């Protein structure tokens, strides 16, 4: 197997990943409490279950997209999905509208659903 190029992670992206993971764990915990709460209705439990599925689905899309972007552009990325929005952050990269556009086109080609995609340079 070919080795991936080593890309040093910026502190900004590391901090964003930690915050995203904490938010994911907290949301999942709150939703699991609904599932285990006997005073909740079946509908409330179904909604909580669907939200957990969506969180986990988004997380796997984010991880795959980050990996794909790193491989394609050889830069460090942070990807976050909320609702139908994808936020992509590049670290240690000079702002470039043509690069941002290339990234958006690439991301849209990788996904089945329509997302509103923003690219931010840090």
N, C-alpha and C positions, 0 to 999 in steps of 0.2 A: 504494500500500500504506500502511495506517495505521501510524504509528510506535508501537512499544511504549513504554510509560512507562519512564523510566530509574529503575532501582532500584540504589542504591549497595550494593555487596557488602561485607559485614562481613569483618573480618580473620579471624574464626573460620571462616566459610564458605570463604574463600579458602584458608586453611590446610588445611581438610578436603578440598577439591578437589585440592590439590597432593598431599597424602598418598595420596588414593584413586588418582590418576593414576600415582604412583610405584609403588604396590602392583600396579596393573593391568599396568604395563610389566614389572615384575619377574616376576610370575606368567606372563605371556605368554612372556617370554624363557626361563624355566625349562622351560616346556612345549614351546617350539620346540626346545630342546636335546634333549629326549626324542625328538621327531620326527626329528631329524637324527642321532641316535645309533644306529649300526649294531648295537650289542650289545643294543638293546631289542627286545622281542618285538612282533609285529604288534598284539597286544592292548594292550600298553602304549602303542604309538603311536596306536592308535584311541582309547584313553581320553584321552590328551593332546590329541588333535585335538578330541574332544567337549568337553573342558574349555575349550579356546580358544574354541570356538563359543559355549559358555555365557557365558564372560567377555564376549565381544563383544556377545552378545545382551543381557546384563544392562546393559552400558554404554549401548547404544542405548535401552533402556527407561528407564534413569535420566535420560538427556539429554532424552528426550521428556517424561517425567513432570515434570522440573524446569521445562521450558518451559511445559507445560500449567498447572502450579500457579502459576507466576509470572503467567501471563495471567489465570487465574481469580481469584486472591486478591490480586494486586498487592503481593506481598511477596517477599522473597528466600529461596529454598529451597536446601537441599542434600539430595540423594536418594542413598542407597546401598543396593544389593541384595546380600545375602549369603545363599546358599541360598534358603530361602523367607521370608526376613525383609526387610522394607523399612524402613529408618531414614530418617525425614524430619526435618530440622532447619530451624527458622525462626530467622532472625537478627533482632535488634532488635525483638522482638515480645513484648508482655506475655503471660504464660502464660494460656491460656484453654481450659478443657476443652471448651467448645462449639465453638470453632474447631478444636481437635484432632480432635474427632469429625467435624466437617464435612469436614476434610481426609481423614480415613481413609475416609469414605463415598465421597468424590470419587475417591480413588486406587483403591478397590476397583471402582468403576464403570468405570474406564479399563482395567483389566487382566483378561485372560481367566483367568489362574491365581489360585489362592488364596495370598495372601501374608499373613504376620503383619506388621502395619504398626504402627510406633511413631512418635509425633511428639514431638519434643523442642524446647523453646524455649531460645534462647541470648540 
